[in-house]
């Protein structure tokens, strides 16, 4: 099994031609499936029914007040707009995940003897599509 090292590790919001988030330290894409238990009396094993799928993308980056993405996301969070037309997480220049989302979290972190960071969480608002290049 090969270990994957992303050659681009880039995240953009508002389309593939959109604004790139600078100084990324980590990006985590999580896909979930909701379930409902349908176990009947007398069953010895639990049974489940697959329901809707969902996804979130959480990005942590070094904070730079001159970075367009950092200030743009902060502004969207403060003004309450929070609807991001699309967010794209790149594996390579031609392989990426993309989907419409809502900005559901914005966290600033300042610490002693460390760089300031911010973390944004995008909640998928429908399908997360994958483009293989």
C-alpha positions as CSV (number, residue, x, y, z in Angstrom):
1,X,0.0,0.0,0.0
2,X,1.4,3.4,-1.0
3,X,1.2,6.3,1.3
4,X,-0.3,9.3,-0.3
5,X,1.6,12.6,-0.2
6,X,-0.4,15.4,-1.6
7,X,1.7,17.3,-4.1
8,X,-0.5,20.4,-4.1
9,X,-2.4,20.4,-0.7
10,X,-4.4,23.5,-1.7
11,X,-7.9,24.6,-0.7
12,X,-9.8,27.2,-2.6
13,X,-13.3,28.6,-2.0
14,X,-15.7,30.1,-4.5
15,X,-14.7,27.7,-7.4
16,X,-11.6,26.2,-8.9
17,X,-10.6,29.7,-10.0
18,X,-11.5,31.1,-6.6
19,X,-9.5,32.3,-3.6
20,X,-6.8,30.0,-2.3
21,X,-6.3,29.7,1.4
22,X,-2.7,30.6,2.2
23,X,-0.4,29.1,4.8
24,X,-2.3,25.8,5.2
25,X,-1.1,23.6,8.0
26,X,-3.8,20.9,7.7
27,X,-7.0,20.1,5.7
28,X,-9.3,17.3,6.8
29,X,-12.2,16.1,4.6
30,X,-14.7,13.9,6.4
31,X,-17.5,12.1,4.7
32,X,-20.2,10.6,6.9
33,X,-23.3,8.4,6.3
34,X,-26.3,8.7,8.6
35,X,-27.9,5.4,9.6
36,X,-31.1,4.2,11.3
37,X,-31.3,1.0,13.3
38,X,-33.8,-1.4,11.9
39,X,-33.1,-4.4,14.3
40,X,-36.2,-6.5,15.0
41,X,-37.1,-8.4,18.1
42,X,-35.3,-11.8,18.0
43,X,-32.4,-10.6,15.8
44,X,-29.0,-11.5,17.3
45,X,-27.2,-8.9,15.2
46,X,-28.1,-5.3,14.8
47,X,-29.2,-4.1,11.4
48,X,-29.0,-0.7,9.9
49,X,-30.4,1.3,7.0
50,X,-28.2,3.8,5.2
51,X,-29.6,7.3,5.1
52,X,-28.1,10.5,3.8
53,X,-24.5,11.3,3.3
54,X,-22.7,14.4,4.4
55,X,-19.3,16.0,4.5
56,X,-17.2,18.6,6.2
57,X,-13.9,20.2,5.4
58,X,-11.8,21.6,8.2
59,X,-8.8,23.8,7.3
60,X,-6.2,25.2,9.7
61,X,-3.8,27.8,8.4
62,X,-1.3,30.3,9.7
63,X,-3.0,33.7,10.2
64,X,-1.9,36.5,7.9
65,X,-4.0,39.6,8.1
66,X,-2.9,40.5,4.5
67,X,-4.0,37.2,3.1
68,X,-7.1,37.6,0.9
69,X,-8.6,34.2,2.0
70,X,-8.1,34.8,5.7
71,X,-9.7,38.2,5.6
72,X,-12.5,37.1,3.2
73,X,-13.5,34.1,5.3
74,X,-13.4,36.3,8.5
75,X,-15.6,38.8,6.8
76,X,-18.1,36.2,5.7
77,X,-18.2,34.8,9.2
78,X,-18.7,38.2,10.9
79,X,-21.3,39.5,8.5
80,X,-23.3,36.3,8.8
81,X,-23.3,35.5,5.0
82,X,-21.4,32.2,5.5
83,X,-22.6,30.7,2.2
84,X,-19.6,29.6,0.2
85,X,-20.5,28.9,-3.4
86,X,-18.0,26.0,-3.6
87,X,-14.9,24.8,-1.8
88,X,-12.2,22.7,-3.5
89,X,-9.6,20.5,-1.8
90,X,-6.8,19.6,-4.2
91,X,-4.7,16.4,-4.2
92,X,-2.8,17.4,-7.3
93,X,-3.4,20.1,-9.9
94,X,-6.0,17.9,-11.7
95,X,-7.4,15.7,-8.8
96,X,-9.7,17.4,-6.4
97,X,-12.9,17.2,-4.3
98,X,-15.4,20.0,-4.8
99,X,-18.8,20.9,-3.4
100,X,-21.1,23.7,-2.3
101,X,-20.9,24.5,1.4
102,X,-21.8,26.7,4.3
103,X,-19.1,28.2,6.6
104,X,-20.1,26.8,10.0
105,X,-17.0,27.6,12.1
106,X,-14.3,30.1,12.4
107,X,-11.7,29.9,15.2
108,X,-8.7,32.1,15.9
109,X,-5.9,30.7,18.0
110,X,-3.1,32.8,19.5
111,X,-0.5,31.3,21.7
112,X,2.8,32.0,23.4
113,X,5.9,31.1,21.4
114,X,3.8,30.0,18.4
115,X,2.3,31.4,15.2
116,X,-1.3,32.7,15.2
117,X,-3.6,30.3,13.3
118,X,-7.2,30.1,12.3
119,X,-9.5,27.2,11.6
120,X,-12.5,27.2,9.3
121,X,-15.1,24.5,8.9
122,X,-17.1,24.1,5.8
123,X,-20.3,22.0,6.0
124,X,-21.2,20.4,2.7
125,X,-24.5,21.6,1.2
126,X,-25.1,18.6,-1.1
127,X,-22.7,16.3,-3.0
128,X,-19.0,16.4,-2.7
129,X,-17.8,15.5,-6.2
130,X,-14.4,14.0,-7.0
131,X,-12.4,14.8,-10.1
132,X,-9.6,12.3,-11.0
133,X,-6.9,13.8,-13.2
